[in-house]
Each structure stands twice: as C-alpha cells, then as structure tokens.
Amino acid sequence: MGFLKKLAGESVIYGLSSIVGRFLNYLLVPLYTAVMPATTGEYGVVNNMYGYTAIILILLTFGMETTFFRWANKEGADVRRIYSSALMVAGAFCALFLTVIFSTLTPLSTALGYAAHPEYVGIMAVIVAIDALSNIPFVYLRFQHRAVKFAVLKLTNILVNIGLNLFVFLACPAINRVHPEWIAWFYRPEYLAGYVFAINLVCTLVVAFLLWKEFAFFRWGFDRKLIREMMVYAYPIVILGVAGVVNQAADKILLPFLIPGKEGLVQLGIYNAASKIAMIMAMATQAFRYAYEPIVFGVQKDKENTVYVNVQGTKYFIIFTLLGFLLVMAWLDPLKTLLIRNEDYWEGIRVVPIVMVAEIFMGVYFNFSFWYKLIDQTLWGALFSFMGCAVLVVIYFLFVPVYGYMACAWAGVAGYGTCMLLSYFVGQRKNPIPYDMKSAFFYAALTAVLYAAMCYQPVGSWLGAGINTSAVIVYACIVVQKEWGFKNLKLRLKK
C-alpha cells in the first residue's frame, strides 16, 4: 500500500494544481465567450491556433519526457548527463523549428488562413518552442518528486495569464471609454484573438525564467551514443504522442477545413466552449499521469511490484474517473450557466458526456500502455495510436461535413476506444498483466445505469439536482463497500 499512499499524495498536489489551475482558467471561458460572440468566429481562431501548437509541442519535445524517466531510473544512471542530453535534443528541434517558421512566415500564414495576421503564427511559434524547452525541467522536477514547486510554477503561469486577460478584456475597454489616450499606444478593441496569443507569450516567458535553476543543471557535452539510444527509444513515442494529440486537436485543425468559411470557425468555437466542461476528466488523467509515471518507472527493477502497481493504479483510475463523470453529469446545468455566459454557445452542451467518455478511454489507454514502455517496445504504442488516429480522421472526413461538431465528439470516442482495446489485447499476449477487468466492467455498468437515471430527471429543477446528487452518493457508497467495506474504513479512520 506504500505506493498507493505516495501516488495519492503526489496526485493530490498535481491534481490540486491542475484542478485549481483549470478552474481559474475556466474563468476565461465566460470572459472569452462574452467578448467574442460565437458569430464572429474569433474564439474559433484561438482554438484553431492552439490545435496546431499542441501537435508541434509533441514533435519538439521528441518524447524526451518518458525517455528521461526510462534512462534516469536505470542502474548506475548519470542523471545529469541524461537530463542534459534530453534538453539538447529538444533545444536542437526548437532551433530548427523557429528557423523554418520565420523564414517562411508570410506564405505559411497565408496557407493557414491568417494572411492578415502573420504575427499570430510567429507568436505561437515562439510560445511552443519555449514550452517545449521548459517541459524538460518540469520532467526533472517530477523525477525528483518536487511536486510542490511543479504545482507553484503551473499556478503562477495561470494566475499571470488570468490577470493579464482581465486587464486587457475588462479594464482596457473601461479605460478606453474614459481616457483612450492612456492606452492608445497598445490597445486596439478589435484585436481580440491577438491579445490572447500575446498574453500567452508573456506567461510562457515568466515560467521559463522561474525555471532558471533547473535549466542551470544542464551540462555541456555531446554524448552521441546516449543521444542516439534515447532517440531510437523515443521516436515511436513521438508517433504515439502525435497520434494522441491529433485525437484531441483534430477538431481545432480540421473543422475549419471540412466546413469552409466562417461557419467552420463558429462551430469550432461552440464545440470547444462546451468541451471545456468535460475537461475535468483531462485534469484527473493529467494529475494521475504526473504522479504515476515516475512511480511505475521507479519500481521497474522489481517485476512483481511493477505489475501490482499497474494493476492497482489502473483499477483506482477507472473508479475515480467514473465518479468524476457522474459528478459533472449531475451538475451539468449549473456548470453550463457558470462557465458559458453567452447562450449562443449552449447548443454545444450535448457533446459533454461524449467527450468525457473519450477522455476516460484515453486515460485507460495510458494505463494499458506501460507494458510496452517497460520492455522497450514503444513501437507498439506508435502503431496503436496511428490506428486510433486513422479511425478518428476517417470519421471526421465522412461525417463532419454532414453532422458538424457532433461527429467530432463521437470520433474521439472511436479513436481512443480503438487505441485502448488494441493495447489491452496485444499487451495480454506480449506482456500479460492481470488487470481487474471484472471490477472495471462492474463500475462502468453501474455508472451507465446511474447516468441513464439522471437523463430522465427534470432539467434545471431542485428535484432533478437532488436525484442526480443521490445517484453520485450511491456510486460512492458502493465503491467504499466493495473496495474497503464500511467497517474496515471506520477502523482505519479511528487509527
């Protein structure tokens, strides 16, 4: 049980930083949807640009996060040399990327549909390059189990971001009405998406500066053999990561192409605004991953212990993400009102349960993926992710032009579901791990029954909210009784 306490403790810290951070970031959703009406497509522009950067970030870090954990936990490993090599690889890719972007900025911006604003592309390129470099020091903090500093830096980024957004989108319009000459040198009321990108750049620079101690741990010295070995291990992870991010970012990139003109950006804005509510599942998965990955790789020398950690970790991940699903579904109506102030976006709320299921599948796939990482056969992960990505893209091209953003939501379920099932069944042949599938199916069925009951309650009434909350309590009570028993739990609490 020692690993579970450690996993729980670090997950709480990572989770609080992620949940509090995402909650604070959620404050920007009502702000953006208020100042950027759905019909303008400006919010769609923001999401479109972030879709590209998500994929590029994976390419620039080149799988060095997982690769660092794998090499740093080997017996007799020189952690500083491995860390420096990982940072060197990421730095080389970032330098090459920025050179290509700024040497082709004008034609590239035109091809992406931003001929009038090439600075959007330039700013986002700098942001993603700095983020890619900063990811390596953040991985080093996780390796050292310095969860508190990790959390503080992530929250600093978010707080600076929120402060600047409130200044630009609330304070500046008020000042502009009274004393426009005070801010005329930088403020343009119509430059909405551009300010979002500029603010992100400032926040990225602030966090990179605060990581100076971790950057200073870098040691010059090119170890060709080590770097080649790390890159050979990492390249399938890169393919895996790109395919995984395509699953998440395909809507941001493909919707404007599959539904041409302004309508594509309008639908993209609606879909992404509604999907923000479902991101509590992404928070849970991210917090779990931050704590879980170092622990699993840390016990890899003991095969029996590694299997136990993976089995138990997967089981509790499924239990608590299903609880998160029920909580969001129980209080979806007030969440909608709280997070999306502009009713133009409310039609997209119907995607929330579908997107949450896709996020659960992604998290389970992450758990099922350790078998090939621990035996250095990461090519399997690349294959699974590629096949999942192919399923998603085919669904996009077939159904998005007809059904719009609803097809995006179902494509995510199909894509992640494909990855999850392939990894499980192939893993049981190549490196069998006795996951508790009986419990997984039981809790999934229980969640489905309780959610079905929620769907038949009157929306927006206190009676419906009470019944929905009761369903969540029923789930929690069944989990406690089945996993620990109320009597045993009372005895533990007394101790």
Salt bridges, closest charged atoms under 4 A:
GLU10 OE2 - HIS145 ND1 2.79
ASP78 OD2 - ARG81 NE 3.81
ASP78 OD2 - ARG219 NH2 3.27
GLU119 OE2 - HIS117 ND1 2.96
GLU181 OE2 - HIS179 ND1 3.25
GLU190 OE2 - ARG188 NE 3.35
GLU214 OE2 - ARG146 NH1 3.36
GLU214 OE2 - LYS149 NZ 3.00
ASP223 OD2 - ARG81 NH1 2.17
GLU229 OE2 - LYS225 NZ 2.64
GLU293 OE1 - ARG142 NH2 2.93
GLU293 OE1 - ARG289 NE 3.94
GLU293 OE2 - LYS373 NZ 3.89
ASP333 OD1 - LYS336 NZ 3.13
ASP376 OD1 - ARG70 NE 2.63
ASP436 OD2 - LYS315 NZ 3.70
GLU483 OE1 - LYS315 NZ 2.67
